[in-house]
Amino acid sequence: MVESVFTPDVKFQPYWWDAAPYRPLPTVDLPKSVDVVVMGAGYVGLSAALTLARGGRDVLVCEMGAVTNGGASRNQGQMGAVFKRSFSQLTESYGRDKAVAIMKSGRGAIEFTQNLIESEQISCDLERNGRFVAAYRQEDYDAMGRELEILKREVGFAGDMVPRSEQTKHIGTDFYFGGQLRHIDATIQPAKYQQGLIDRVLSAGARIAEHTPVTHLERDGGLFRITTPRGTLTARDLFIATNAYTGDVTPDLRRRVIPLGAYIIATEPLSPERVKQVMPTPRALHDTRKLIFGMRLTPEHNRIMFGGRASLSETDPARTAPRLHRRLLQVFPALEGVRVTHTWHGFVAFTFQYLPHIGVRNDGAHFVLGCCGSGIAVGTHLGHTAALRILNGRSAENATPFDDLPFETRPLYTGRPWFVAPTMLSYAIKDMLPRHHTGA
Ligand SMILES: Cc1cc2nc3c(=O)[nH]c(=O)nc-3n(C[C@H](O)[C@H](O)[C@H](O)COP(=O)(O)OP(=O)(O)OC[C@H]3O[C@@H](n4cnc5c(N)ncnc54)[C@H](O)[C@@H]3O)c2cc1C
């Protein structure tokens, strides 16, 4: 009989919900009109709602499902600004000044979010332990080293290269070819962070209506007329924060966002010795594979969480978890026999430029979409920035390097990313090519 990778009491839901279970919000009577409707109760929508409510606006957040529906309570809790584009690639596409501004904005977003968590006293297991980016190939290590020199010079980036001979101080495996330590990154318990934001938003006087999808939008004079299955209301302003869950109600945005399924497993509790053996420090970790894998310790420092795109098209965690488990053992053979207690998935929003987008639609609705896997920091910050624009208009103070980026789409793309499976397949094949060790 094939040994199951699951414990008998495995849960097909985020590990985070054990410590931060879903709390249904009190039912909200739909008002006839408000100042601002926010679509989506993830970090972006909540961050904007907080700033808007504190700025004196009457705000209603409409959430399609439960507040746990989106990525906010399902992600891996690694706080950083990983734009998936190197400084050199950004310089090639947009010029050096914009590349510098984008990199600086990433650091600004991390600082903003860490400050918000601390100043609001949101109890979400924030640990400022940095991130280790593990090199899957020797050439990745070399490229990261060259990039780091440029980043230090151009934007004062705080990081260090760690050769393979020293990597076990950071990750207990010889699977990788060294890596890069990024000092500013952090980890959080994402569901607790979302709940903390929800509490602050409600205290600031905004309302959050769960199970209230926005199904139709139209302009009515100077107002937005917003339809939901529970009724229709009007709003002076509208903020769209639907990310990977963007649907047909905003088809123009849907065809600019690429939703990718991402999967996570959490192991059963490990002994302190075993933890020390595989993850000697509690910090964010990911590798440089084309199909990136992220890993971390849980806030209790006794389980390993491991995530990535386990499958090209599958969305059933019961089937993807064994594949992720195999990947886990590939990185940490010392975890042989360790079983999975939790597994789940959610959707991450990518864009064709691999950069987040903030802007205003033709009808005047504001949006922030496509944080490309860095929504904790970048989404929180851009949600706040968009709210400042709704309150005070655009100004030099709330400018971002993403303002004048065209929000690209591709011919025939309507929001169902048929090209993802072939792309992922080509990535998976590239990841399988032999790796050679040539350096330290
Ligand atoms: C498995 C996984 C791992 C990840 N790991 C990380 C990580 O380590 N670090 C990191 O920074 N990011 C990570 N991410 C991405 C991160 O979760 C997102 O960037 C973040 O949640 C984005 O916040 P958001 O508010 O834009 O979107 P979401 O949190 O996804 O919220 C969007 C909300 O909009 C709602 N909605 C959609 N349509 C409508 C409608 N018509 N009406 C009303 N509501 C609507 C949805 O129900 C949803 O709740 C991960 C994501 C996943 C799935």
Ligand as a Chemical Component Dictionary entry (heavy atoms), coordinates in Angstrom:
data_LIG
# 
_chem_comp.id                   LIG 
_chem_comp.type                 NON-POLYMER 
_chem_comp.pdbx_formal_charge   0 
_chem_comp.three_letter_code    LIG 
# 
loop_
_chem_comp_atom.comp_id 
_chem_comp_atom.atom_id 
_chem_comp_atom.alt_atom_id 
_chem_comp_atom.type_symbol 
_chem_comp_atom.charge 
_chem_comp_atom.model_Cartn_x 
_chem_comp_atom.model_Cartn_y 
_chem_comp_atom.model_Cartn_z 
_chem_comp_atom.pdbx_ordinal 
LIG C1  C1  C 0 -0.959  30.410 -2.037 1  
LIG C2  C2  C 0 -0.574  31.862 -2.100 2  
LIG C3  C3  C 0 0.657   32.263 -1.574 3  
LIG C4  C4  C 0 1.006   33.618 -1.594 4  
LIG N1  N1  N 0 2.149   34.027 -0.951 5  
LIG C5  C5  C 0 2.398   35.355 -0.805 6  
LIG C6  C6  C 0 3.458   35.811 0.022  7  
LIG O1  O1  O 0 4.156   35.022 0.663  8  
LIG N2  N2  N 0 3.666   37.151 0.108  9  
LIG C7  C7  C 0 2.873   38.074 -0.526 10 
LIG O2  O2  O 0 3.105   39.291 -0.399 11 
LIG N3  N3  N 0 1.825   37.663 -1.288 12 
LIG C8  C8  C 0 1.566   36.344 -1.436 13 
LIG N4  N4  N 0 0.492   35.936 -2.170 14 
LIG C9  C9  C 0 -0.327  36.947 -2.862 15 
LIG C10 C10 C 0 -1.208  37.708 -1.887 16 
LIG O3  O3  O 0 -2.070  36.854 -1.211 17 
LIG C11 C11 C 0 -1.980  38.742 -2.684 18 
LIG O4  O4  O 0 -1.057  39.574 -3.355 19 
LIG C12 C12 C 0 -2.864  39.592 -1.805 20 
LIG O5  O5  O 0 -3.840  38.817 -1.161 21 
LIG C13 C13 C 0 -3.498  40.644 -2.684 22 
LIG O6  O6  O 0 -4.453  41.355 -1.951 23 
LIG P1  P1  P 0 -5.706  41.891 -2.708 24 
LIG O7  O7  O 0 -6.472  42.680 -1.745 25 
LIG O8  O8  O 0 -5.278  42.567 -3.968 26 
LIG O9  O9  O 0 -6.477  40.598 -3.212 27 
LIG P2  P2  P 0 -7.212  39.437 -2.417 28 
LIG O10 O10 O 0 -6.667  39.291 -1.053 29 
LIG O11 O11 O 0 -7.183  38.239 -3.291 30 
LIG O12 O12 O 0 -8.693  39.992 -2.309 31 
LIG C14 C14 C 0 -9.505  40.221 -3.447 32 
LIG C15 C15 C 0 -10.932 40.068 -2.992 33 
LIG O13 O13 O 0 -11.812 40.569 -3.992 34 
LIG C16 C16 C 0 -13.016 39.818 -3.892 35 
LIG N5  N5  N 0 -13.814 40.036 -5.098 36 
LIG C17 C17 C 0 -13.534 39.625 -6.363 37 
LIG N6  N6  N 0 -14.504 40.020 -7.214 38 
LIG C18 C18 C 0 -15.426 40.691 -6.479 39 
LIG C19 C19 C 0 -16.668 41.328 -6.803 40 
LIG N7  N7  N 0 -17.158 41.355 -8.062 41 
LIG N8  N8  N 0 -17.363 41.930 -5.799 42 
LIG C20 C20 C 0 -16.886 41.910 -4.523 43 
LIG N9  N9  N 0 -15.713 41.302 -4.180 44 
LIG C21 C21 C 0 -14.991 40.716 -5.137 45 
LIG C22 C22 C 0 -12.524 38.399 -3.703 46 
LIG O14 O14 O 0 -13.527 37.563 -3.158 47 
LIG C23 C23 C 0 -11.342 38.618 -2.756 48 
LIG O15 O15 O 0 -11.690 38.435 -1.399 49 
LIG C24 C24 C 0 0.135   34.582 -2.190 50 
LIG C25 C25 C 0 -1.095  34.169 -2.719 51 
LIG C26 C26 C 0 -1.451  32.827 -2.663 52 
LIG C27 C27 C 0 -2.785  32.427 -3.212 53 
# 
loop_
_chem_comp_bond.comp_id 
_chem_comp_bond.atom_id_1 
_chem_comp_bond.atom_id_2 
_chem_comp_bond.value_order 
_chem_comp_bond.pdbx_ordinal 
LIG C1  C2  SING 1  
LIG C2  C3  SING 2  
LIG C2  C26 DOUB 3  
LIG C3  C4  DOUB 4  
LIG C4  N1  SING 5  
LIG C4  C24 SING 6  
LIG N1  C5  DOUB 7  
LIG C5  C6  SING 8  
LIG C5  C8  SING 9  
LIG C6  O1  DOUB 10 
LIG C6  N2  SING 11 
LIG N2  C7  SING 12 
LIG C7  O2  DOUB 13 
LIG C7  N3  SING 14 
LIG N3  C8  DOUB 15 
LIG C8  N4  SING 16 
LIG N4  C9  SING 17 
LIG N4  C24 SING 18 
LIG C9  C10 SING 19 
LIG C10 O3  SING 20 
LIG C10 C11 SING 21 
LIG C11 O4  SING 22 
LIG C11 C12 SING 23 
LIG C12 O5  SING 24 
LIG C12 C13 SING 25 
LIG C13 O6  SING 26 
LIG O6  P1  SING 27 
LIG P1  O7  DOUB 28 
LIG P1  O8  SING 29 
LIG P1  O9  SING 30 
LIG O9  P2  SING 31 
LIG P2  O10 DOUB 32 
LIG P2  O11 SING 33 
LIG P2  O12 SING 34 
LIG O12 C14 SING 35 
LIG C14 C15 SING 36 
LIG C15 O13 SING 37 
LIG C15 C23 SING 38 
LIG O13 C16 SING 39 
LIG C16 N5  SING 40 
LIG C16 C22 SING 41 
LIG N5  C17 SING 42 
LIG N5  C21 SING 43 
LIG C17 N6  DOUB 44 
LIG N6  C18 SING 45 
LIG C18 C19 SING 46 
LIG C18 C21 DOUB 47 
LIG C19 N7  SING 48 
LIG C19 N8  DOUB 49 
LIG N8  C20 SING 50 
LIG C20 N9  DOUB 51 
LIG N9  C21 SING 52 
LIG C22 O14 SING 53 
LIG C22 C23 SING 54 
LIG C23 O15 SING 55 
LIG C24 C25 DOUB 56 
LIG C25 C26 SING 57 
LIG C26 C27 SING 58 
# 
